[in-house]
Amino acid sequence: MFGKLFGKKKPNDPLAHTPNIMGLRIGGSFDIDPLLLKLSADEVITQESAATHIIQASGLVNLDGTWVYRFYTDDDAFLQVIAEGGQSAENVVDVKLFHFYDTQDVPNQSLWDDILKKRIGQPSYQLEGHKFERVWTSASDYHNPVHMLETTYDENGESSKTDQFTMLFERPISGNNTESLFLSAEEKLETGGYLSRCLVISTGISLSAAQITIHG
């Protein structure tokens, strides 16, 4: 009775096991401060970013004590939330809103090897005339991509896994902010028994707690 009164989720809720943090979940939504979007619009690569986002899928990566949450939205974007030392709101150390810039098919092994061994970990990366500097440091000029295994859930609670070989870059913009560039060489075993591979390029901005409003 009390479960019905207070909206408690039923045990067979298909979304009960999907990633959630800070009130973010599949089926929920969030708003981005429109002033932030307006002030950065002329500087960042992504144009006409929506202020309101509806979450249609979510993903989770476990990096031995650091958790990477991703909430995929109806604006061809994803909100990335990083938590360290725990999986509660107080453990959140970074929030970024990314938009997908391009997805490039990788049709053969030689191109895949070239991306992983020569391209993705360079000290800098050029995109639309902007120079992004690599965030993750290395003892050598080249940084091997960081492996992430993401489990992604859709609106029905069904999941799939993707191996991602990633690198993060940044460049300064006004307002003491940065624009981020996230490269992810992704490999997935499809139901037909073959591997699909692609290079996903995303750009984004960092958000403070005051710049995001979450609707559960």
Secondary structure, 3 states (H helix, E strand, C coil): CHHHHCCCCCCCCCCCCCCCECCECCCCEEEECHHHHHHHCCCCCCCCCCCEEEEEEEEEEECCCEEEEEEEECCCEEEEEEEECCCCHHHEEEEEEEEEEEEEECCCHHHHHHHHHHHCCCCEEEECCEEEEECCCCCCCCCCCEEEEEEEECCCCCEEEEEEEEEEEEEEECCCEEEEEEEEEEEEECCCCCEEEEEEEEEEEECCHHHEEEEC
